[in-house]
């Protein structure tokens, strides 16, 4: 993700300093302005080589826990992973390349999903495989109607 400079010093303080310099009071507020941007893109916007995508993820998760919005955080990360792997939206045909792109997005997302939400994530992935969304479906944020249906806001 970066050359390693991002982990030197008090990276959390640096992250929040960069977010505030851009006029936001939280990492969440900053990230929500670009809900389909990758974590790396967000990090580069804050300081290429100084902030890592993993640090953005950590800040988002910490704030979600504090606000009791972890489910929304989980959906938001899924939106970012789908946007990266399926920029044209959900594939119309599930050929090998499409299956790989979907598996890549869902696998990465599952890896970023906290243990508290893993069972619900597994259920969401199973539902997407069993009942694929319409071709071209591309959630534009964590409050996408289909995502809210598959993973509503409630305690895990």
Protein Blocks (a to p, Z undefined) as FASTA:
>chain_A
ZZolmmgcjfklmmmmmmmmnopabfklmmmmmmmbcfklmmmmnoghjacfklmmmmmm
mmmmmnopmkmmmmmmmmmmmmmmmmnopafbdcfklmmmmmmmmmmmmmmpcfklmmmm
mmmmmmmmmmccdehiacfbfklfklmmmmccddZZ
